Amino acid sequence: MLERIGTPFLTTKERGTGLGLAICQNIALKHDAVMEFATDTSGTRVSVKFPLKGLFSSVK
């Protein structure tokens, strides 16, 4: 399942749409962010890492 994570409309839930992670991945991509997934028997952890470029460009 991990290799297919973020595929639109893919869900393991009975009443899910499977769009949440696909939307998050699209937002991350537009902002040069990286999404990482780690899974074990207790569940899956998602980390989103945004670059700091330009963060302090307006500070004088």
Gaussian input, Z-matrix of N, CA and C with variables (Angstrom, degrees):
# hf/3-21g

backbone

0 1
 N
 C     1     B1
 C     2     B2     1     A1
 N     3     B3     2     A2     1     D1
 C     4     B4     3     A3     2     D2
 C     5     B5     4     A4     3     D3
 N     6     B6     5     A5     4     D4
 C     7     B7     6     A6     5     D5
 C     8     B8     7     A7     6     D6
 N     9     B9     8     A8     7     D7
 C    10    B10     9     A9     8     D8
 C    11    B11    10    A10     9     D9
 N    12    B12    11    A11    10    D10
 C    13    B13    12    A12    11    D11
 C    14    B14    13    A13    12    D12
 N    15    B15    14    A14    13    D13
 C    16    B16    15    A15    14    D14
 C    17    B17    16    A16    15    D15
 N    18    B18    17    A17    16    D16
 C    19    B19    18    A18    17    D17
 C    20    B20    19    A19    18    D18
 N    21    B21    20    A20    19    D19
 C    22    B22    21    A21    20    D20
 C    23    B23    22    A22    21    D21
 N    24    B24    23    A23    22    D22
 C    25    B25    24    A24    23    D23
 C    26    B26    25    A25    24    D24
 N    27    B27    26    A26    25    D25
 C    28    B28    27    A27    26    D26
 C    29    B29    28    A28    27    D27
 N    30    B30    29    A29    28    D28
 C    31    B31    30    A30    29    D29
 C    32    B32    31    A31    30    D30
 N    33    B33    32    A32    31    D31
 C    34    B34    33    A33    32    D32
 C    35    B35    34    A34    33    D33
 N    36    B36    35    A35    34    D34
 C    37    B37    36    A36    35    D35
 C    38    B38    37    A37    36    D36
 N    39    B39    38    A38    37    D37
 C    40    B40    39    A39    38    D38
 C    41    B41    40    A40    39    D39
 N    42    B42    41    A41    40    D40
 C    43    B43    42    A42    41    D41
 C    44    B44    43    A43    42    D42
 N    45    B45    44    A44    43    D43
 C    46    B46    45    A45    44    D44
 C    47    B47    46    A46    45    D45
 N    48    B48    47    A47    46    D46
 C    49    B49    48    A48    47    D47
 C    50    B50    49    A49    48    D48
 N    51    B51    50    A50    49    D49
 C    52    B52    51    A51    50    D50
 C    53    B53    52    A52    51    D51
 N    54    B54    53    A53    52    D52
 C    55    B55    54    A54    53    D53
 C    56    B56    55    A55    54    D54
 N    57    B57    56    A56    55    D55
 C    58    B58    57    A57    56    D56
 C    59    B59    58    A58    57    D57
 N    60    B60    59    A59    58    D58
 C    61    B61    60    A60    59    D59
 C    62    B62    61    A61    60    D60
 N    63    B63    62    A62    61    D61
 C    64    B64    63    A63    62    D62
 C    65    B65    64    A64    63    D63
 N    66    B66    65    A65    64    D64
 C    67    B67    66    A66    65    D65
 C    68    B68    67    A67    66    D66
 N    69    B69    68    A68    67    D67
 C    70    B70    69    A69    68    D68
 C    71    B71    70    A70    69    D69
 N    72    B72    71    A71    70    D70
 C    73    B73    72    A72    71    D71
 C    74    B74    73    A73    72    D72
 N    75    B75    74    A74    73    D73
 C    76    B76    75    A75    74    D74
 C    77    B77    76    A76    75    D75
 N    78    B78    77    A77    76    D76
 C    79    B79    78    A78    77    D77
 C    80    B80    79    A79    78    D78
 N    81    B81    80    A80    79    D79
 C    82    B82    81    A81    80    D80
 C    83    B83    82    A82    81    D81
 N    84    B84    83    A83    82    D82
 C    85    B85    84    A84    83    D83
 C    86    B86    85    A85    84    D84
 N    87    B87    86    A86    85    D85
 C    88    B88    87    A87    86    D86
 C    89    B89    88    A88    87    D87
 N    90    B90    89    A89    88    D88
 C    91    B91    90    A90    89    D89
 C    92    B92    91    A91    90    D90
 N    93    B93    92    A92    91    D91
 C    94    B94    93    A93    92    D92
 C    95    B95    94    A94    93    D93
 N    96    B96    95    A95    94    D94
 C    97    B97    96    A96    95    D95
 C    98    B98    97    A97    96    D96
 N    99    B99    98    A98    97    D97
 C   100   B100    99    A99    98    D98
 C   101   B101   100   A100    99    D99
 N   102   B102   101   A101   100   D100
 C   103   B103   102   A102   101   D101
 C   104   B104   103   A103   102   D102
 N   105   B105   104   A104   103   D103
 C   106   B106   105   A105   104   D104
 C   107   B107   106   A106   105   D105
 N   108   B108   107   A107   106   D106
 C   109   B109   108   A108   107   D107
 C   110   B110   109   A109   108   D108
 N   111   B111   110   A110   109   D109
 C   112   B112   111   A111   110   D110
 C   113   B113   112   A112   111   D111
 N   114   B114   113   A113   112   D112
 C   115   B115   114   A114   113   D113
 C   116   B116   115   A115   114   D114
 N   117   B117   116   A116   115   D115
 C   118   B118   117   A117   116   D116
 C   119   B119   118   A118   117   D117
 N   120   B120   119   A119   118   D118
 C   121   B121   120   A120   119   D119
 C   122   B122   121   A121   120   D120
 N   123   B123   122   A122   121   D121
 C   124   B124   123   A123   122   D122
 C   125   B125   124   A124   123   D123
 N   126   B126   125   A125   124   D124
 C   127   B127   126   A126   125   D125
 C   128   B128   127   A127   126   D126
 N   129   B129   128   A128   127   D127
 C   130   B130   129   A129   128   D128
 C   131   B131   130   A130   129   D129
 N   132   B132   131   A131   130   D130
 C   133   B133   132   A132   131   D131
 C   134   B134   133   A133   132   D132
 N   135   B135   134   A134   133   D133
 C   136   B136   135   A135   134   D134
 C   137   B137   136   A136   135   D135
 N   138   B138   137   A137   136   D136
 C   139   B139   138   A138   137   D137
 C   140   B140   139   A139   138   D138
 N   141   B141   140   A140   139   D139
 C   142   B142   141   A141   140   D140
 C   143   B143   142   A142   141   D141
 N   144   B144   143   A143   142   D142
 C   145   B145   144   A144   143   D143
 C   146   B146   145   A145   144   D144
 N   147   B147   146   A146   145   D145
 C   148   B148   147   A147   146   D146
 C   149   B149   148   A148   147   D147
 N   150   B150   149   A149   148   D148
 C   151   B151   150   A150   149   D149
 C   152   B152   151   A151   150   D150
 N   153   B153   152   A152   151   D151
 C   154   B154   153   A153   152   D152
 C   155   B155   154   A154   153   D153
 N   156   B156   155   A155   154   D154
 C   157   B157   156   A156   155   D155
 C   158   B158   157   A157   156   D156
 N   159   B159   158   A158   157   D157
 C   160   B160   159   A159   158   D158
 C   161   B161   160   A160   159   D159
 N   162   B162   161   A161   160   D160
 C   163   B163   162   A162   161   D161
 C   164   B164   163   A163   162   D162
 N   165   B165   164   A164   163   D163
 C   166   B166   165   A165   164   D164
 C   167   B167   166   A166   165   D165
 N   168   B168   167   A167   166   D166
 C   169   B169   168   A168   167   D167
 C   170   B170   169   A169   168   D168
 N   171   B171   170   A170   169   D169
 C   172   B172   171   A171   170   D170
 C   173   B173   172   A172   171   D171
 N   174   B174   173   A173   172   D172
 C   175   B175   174   A174   173   D173
 C   176   B176   175   A175   174   D174
 N   177   B177   176   A176   175   D175
 C   178   B178   177   A177   176   D176
 C   179   B179   178   A178   177   D177

   B1=1.4495
   B2=1.5308
   B3=1.3425
   B4=1.4707
   B5=1.5170
   B6=1.3196
   B7=1.4663
   B8=1.5316
   B9=1.3170
   B10=1.4662
   B11=1.5332
   B12=1.3333
   B13=1.4609
   B14=1.5249
   B15=1.2963
   B16=1.4577
   B17=1.5165
   B18=1.3288
   B19=1.4600
   B20=1.5261
   B21=1.3379
   B22=1.4685
   B23=1.5338
   B24=1.3108
   B25=1.4664
   B26=1.5303
   B27=1.3240
   B28=1.4569
   B29=1.5255
   B30=1.3156
   B31=1.4544
   B32=1.5195
   B33=1.3103
   B34=1.4617
   B35=1.5213
   B36=1.3321
   B37=1.4628
   B38=1.5205
   B39=1.3162
   B40=1.4613
   B41=1.5256
   B42=1.3429
   B43=1.4614
   B44=1.5285
   B45=1.3256
   B46=1.4577
   B47=1.5151
   B48=1.3335
   B49=1.4643
   B50=1.5206
   B51=1.3456
   B52=1.4503
   B53=1.5154
   B54=1.3160
   B55=1.4651
   B56=1.5272
   B57=1.3133
   B58=1.4641
   B59=1.5177
   B60=1.3264
   B61=1.4561
   B62=1.5224
   B63=1.3131
   B64=1.4688
   B65=1.5288
   B66=1.3195
   B67=1.4666
   B68=1.5219
   B69=1.3358
   B70=1.4702
   B71=1.5200
   B72=1.3220
   B73=1.4646
   B74=1.5233
   B75=1.3113
   B76=1.4636
   B77=1.5293
   B78=1.3211
   B79=1.4679
   B80=1.5302
   B81=1.3277
   B82=1.4630
   B83=1.5241
   B84=1.3097
   B85=1.4661
   B86=1.5262
   B87=1.3274
   B88=1.4712
   B89=1.5242
   B90=1.3270
   B91=1.4633
   B92=1.5294
   B93=1.3397
   B94=1.4685
   B95=1.5276
   B96=1.3118
   B97=1.4622
   B98=1.5300
   B99=1.3077
   B100=1.4662
   B101=1.5245
   B102=1.3254
   B103=1.4564
   B104=1.5242
   B105=1.3362
   B106=1.4582
   B107=1.5221
   B108=1.3236
   B109=1.4569
   B110=1.5199
   B111=1.3202
   B112=1.4652
   B113=1.5181
   B114=1.3050
   B115=1.4575
   B116=1.5242
   B117=1.3153
   B118=1.4674
   B119=1.5242
   B120=1.3058
   B121=1.4716
   B122=1.5235
   B123=1.3413
   B124=1.4723
   B125=1.5243
   B126=1.3318
   B127=1.4605
   B128=1.5156
   B129=1.3248
   B130=1.4617
   B131=1.5195
   B132=1.3312
   B133=1.4612
   B134=1.5320
   B135=1.3281
   B136=1.4591
   B137=1.5166
   B138=1.3284
   B139=1.4652
   B140=1.5166
   B141=1.3227
   B142=1.4581
   B143=1.5215
   B144=1.3245
   B145=1.4619
   B146=1.5307
   B147=1.3449
   B148=1.4540
   B149=1.5196
   B150=1.3349
   B151=1.4630
   B152=1.5262
   B153=1.3238
   B154=1.4498
   B155=1.5299
   B156=1.3117
   B157=1.4590
   B158=1.5205
   B159=1.3225
   B160=1.4591
   B161=1.5187
   B162=1.3057
   B163=1.4562
   B164=1.5135
   B165=1.3308
   B166=1.4569
   B167=1.5275
   B168=1.3098
   B169=1.4727
   B170=1.5181
   B171=1.3249
   B172=1.4687
   B173=1.5188
   B174=1.3359
   B175=1.4702
   B176=1.5208
   B177=1.3271
   B178=1.4707
   B179=1.4831
   A1=111.05
   A2=117.74
   A3=120.45
   A4=112.78
   A5=118.12
   A6=120.06
   A7=112.38
   A8=117.59
   A9=121.79
   A10=112.57
   A11=116.57
   A12=121.24
   A13=109.96
   A14=117.54
   A15=122.20
   A16=114.05
   A17=117.20
   A18=120.71
   A19=108.65
   A20=117.27
   A21=118.68
   A22=111.94
   A23=115.70
   A24=126.17
   A25=114.16
   A26=118.19
   A27=121.23
   A28=107.87
   A29=117.10
   A30=121.09
   A31=110.51
   A32=115.44
   A33=121.04
   A34=110.49
   A35=115.07
   A36=120.22
   A37=111.01
   A38=115.00
   A39=120.18
   A40=111.95
   A41=116.62
   A42=120.25
   A43=112.00
   A44=118.46
   A45=121.82
   A46=111.72
   A47=115.44
   A48=119.83
   A49=111.84
   A50=117.23
   A51=120.38
   A52=113.35
   A53=117.60
   A54=120.13
   A55=113.39
   A56=119.23
   A57=122.27
   A58=113.86
   A59=118.09
   A60=120.77
   A61=112.12
   A62=118.02
   A63=120.62
   A64=110.02
   A65=117.07
   A66=121.49
   A67=109.80
   A68=117.48
   A69=121.57
   A70=111.11
   A71=117.63
   A72=120.47
   A73=110.91
   A74=118.05
   A75=121.90
   A76=110.67
   A77=117.11
   A78=121.55
   A79=109.82
   A80=116.92
   A81=121.09
   A82=110.74
   A83=117.25
   A84=122.03
   A85=111.28
   A86=116.88
   A87=120.89
   A88=112.69
   A89=117.07
   A90=121.51
   A91=112.52
   A92=116.14
   A93=122.52
   A94=112.61
   A95=116.74
   A96=121.99
   A97=109.61
   A98=115.09
   A99=121.61
   A100=108.09
   A101=115.88
   A102=120.99
   A103=108.12
   A104=115.82
   A105=121.26
   A106=108.77
   A107=115.76
   A108=122.04
   A109=109.37
   A110=116.33
   A111=122.11
   A112=107.09
   A113=116.47
   A114=119.66
   A115=111.00
   A116=114.69
   A117=121.81
   A118=107.72
   A119=117.66
   A120=120.93
   A121=113.23
   A122=117.10
   A123=119.16
   A124=113.06
   A125=117.63
   A126=120.24
   A127=111.92
   A128=115.21
   A129=121.79
   A130=109.85
   A131=115.61
   A132=122.21
   A133=107.94
   A134=115.90
   A135=121.90
   A136=108.30
   A137=116.20
   A138=121.71
   A139=108.39
   A140=116.12
   A141=121.24
   A142=106.92
   A143=115.86
   A144=120.86
   A145=109.28
   A146=114.91
   A147=121.45
   A148=109.61
   A149=117.65
   A150=120.09
   A151=110.56
   A152=117.16
   A153=122.12
   A154=112.94
   A155=118.49
   A156=121.23
   A157=110.78
   A158=115.05
   A159=120.91
   A160=114.60
   A161=118.05
   A162=121.10
   A163=112.22
   A164=117.05
   A165=121.26
   A166=112.93
   A167=117.96
   A168=121.07
   A169=112.60
   A170=118.81
   A171=120.62
   A172=112.14
   A173=117.52
   A174=121.61
   A175=108.85
   A176=116.53
   A177=120.13
   A178=111.61
   D1=-33.88
   D2=-176.82
   D3=-58.73
   D4=-38.19
   D5=-179.02
   D6=-69.30
   D7=-16.38
   D8=-179.44
   D9=-105.01
   D10=2.52
   D11=-177.00
   D12=-59.82
   D13=135.65
   D14=-178.91
   D15=91.80
   D16=-5.55
   D17=176.65
   D18=-67.22
   D19=124.90
   D20=-179.22
   D21=-55.18
   D22=135.92
   D23=177.00
   D24=72.38
   D25=7.07
   D26=174.93
   D27=-86.19
   D28=125.20
   D29=179.77
   D30=-146.37
   D31=153.27
   D32=173.24
   D33=-107.13
   D34=0.02
   D35=-177.91
   D36=-95.33
   D37=148.01
   D38=-179.94
   D39=-66.19
   D40=-34.40
   D41=-176.85
   D42=-119.40
   D43=32.98
   D44=-179.50
   D45=-100.61
   D46=160.51
   D47=177.25
   D48=-100.19
   D49=-22.56
   D50=-179.61
   D51=76.27
   D52=23.31
   D53=-178.60
   D54=-105.77
   D55=-17.05
   D56=-173.77
   D57=-56.14
   D58=-55.54
   D59=-178.48
   D60=-70.46
   D61=-32.24
   D62=177.16
   D63=-62.98
   D64=-41.55
   D65=177.99
   D66=-66.32
   D67=-44.42
   D68=178.47
   D69=-60.30
   D70=-42.95
   D71=179.71
   D72=-64.30
   D73=-36.89
   D74=178.22
   D75=-65.23
   D76=-43.34
   D77=177.77
   D78=-63.58
   D79=-45.73
   D80=179.78
   D81=-60.14
   D82=-43.73
   D83=179.49
   D84=-59.71
   D85=-42.57
   D86=-179.04
   D87=-67.00
   D88=-19.71
   D89=-178.53
   D90=-112.65
   D91=19.20
   D92=-179.96
   D93=54.87
   D94=32.27
   D95=178.43
   D96=-92.02
   D97=164.08
   D98=178.91
   D99=-121.11
   D100=133.40
   D101=174.85
   D102=-105.89
   D103=131.87
   D104=178.19
   D105=-122.29
   D106=143.81
   D107=-178.22
   D108=-123.84
   D109=134.14
   D110=175.21
   D111=-131.50
   D112=130.15
   D113=-176.55
   D114=-129.96
   D115=147.99
   D116=173.58
   D117=-150.64
   D118=-167.43
   D119=-175.27
   D120=-67.22
   D121=-19.03
   D122=-179.60
   D123=-90.50
   D124=-11.00
   D125=179.13
   D126=144.13
   D127=-163.93
   D128=-178.44
   D129=-123.08
   D130=136.10
   D131=178.27
   D132=-108.95
   D133=132.43
   D134=179.03
   D135=-113.89
   D136=128.98
   D137=175.88
   D138=-117.96
   D139=136.75
   D140=176.40
   D141=-119.55
   D142=124.02
   D143=-177.42
   D144=-118.37
   D145=116.86
   D146=179.48
   D147=-98.09
   D148=142.98
   D149=178.12
   D150=-71.50
   D151=153.16
   D152=-179.57
   D153=-90.10
   D154=-1.64
   D155=-176.79
   D156=-55.17
   D157=132.48
   D158=177.75
   D159=78.18
   D160=-2.37
   D161=-176.40
   D162=-62.46
   D163=-38.83
   D164=-176.59
   D165=-108.89
   D166=16.83
   D167=-175.05
   D168=-66.95
   D169=-24.31
   D170=-178.68
   D171=-93.62
   D172=-2.94
   D173=180.00
   D174=-82.50
   D175=132.69
   D176=-179.85
   D177=-104.26

